[in-house]
Amino acid sequence: MQDKQHLNIVIITGMSGSGKTSAMAILEDAGFFCIDNIPVQLIPKSIELIEASKEDIKNAALSIDVRGRGFFTDLVSEIIKLKSTNKVTIIFLDSSDNVLLKRYSETRRKHPLAHDIPIEQGFALERKYLEEIKSQADHIIDTSNFTVHDLKRELRLLIQQMSKEKSMTIVLQSFGYRYGIPLDSDIIFDIRFLQNPYFVESLKKLSGLDNAVIDYIKNNNTTKEFLELIRQFVGFAIPLYESEGKSYLTISFGCTGGRHRSVTIVEEVRVMIESIGYKPVVKHRDIEKE
């Protein structure tokens, strides 16, 4: 029988229509043994069968949603039991109600809780059912603006992080407040106080990766003071986060459109973090939207 301590279990849950089916397909392609829509009471038996399998299964993914809501009340307690003998990661997929409504309209599928009530009420009821498990999630992924390719990239990052025995994975993310705050952020810096290249005609269509924009943003005392404060924060806080056992840290920087200031600042912070021995993952969420 396989050693339980080496079984890596990923639990995929979240709002109906947020991408759980796609997530399970991505994990299956990545080599995970996947069980979709498993009732909570069958989780222990399923894990037992996986461990007893003659195949060398080290990674398993379980999808749980409100289709099995009659068993949902025991989910958190079952996960606590699992964590006592296995490595368990809970990934919660979420999306805005407007986006979920659009997805359901396009697919003409019925929401599992909205057979006799308006679909918006179904969303609200589902969020209520999912409150507790969402509070226990290790990672919350907002798929509102995601394509399947975006979700694949995000899950690959998480899989990469899970495979590491040591060293915290740091994600640096630029975004535009115009398109919403990224829900996967641990720390958010609002940098809309920096001078905005968008209002300079020659810079408007460029991005924060272009030298002219970089020079415009960095050639300013406010930016210089801010970057020095961030440098102090990075050097002080990141080693402490890791020493406390945090394995995944997402730091997001937001400006209005996510194209200029936040992009340049993220690239500057990347260099700072690399200088203290980490290899951050950089994501520019909204750079192509303006």
Secondary structure, 3 states (H helix, E strand, C coil): CCCHHHCEEEEEEECCCCCHHHHHHHHHHCCCEEECCCCHHHHHHHHHHHHHCCCCCCEEEEECCHHHHHHHHHHHHHHHHHHCCCEEEEEEEECCHHHHHHHHHHHCCCCCCCCCCCHHHHHHHHHHHHHHHHHCCCEEEECCCCCHHHHHHHHHHHHHHHCCCCCCEEEEEEEEHHHCCCCCCCEEEECCCCCCHHHCCCCCCCCCCCHHHHHHHHCCHHHHHHHHHHHHHHHHHHHHHHHCCCCEEEEEEEECCCCCHHHHHHHHHHHHHHHCCCCCEEEECCCCCC
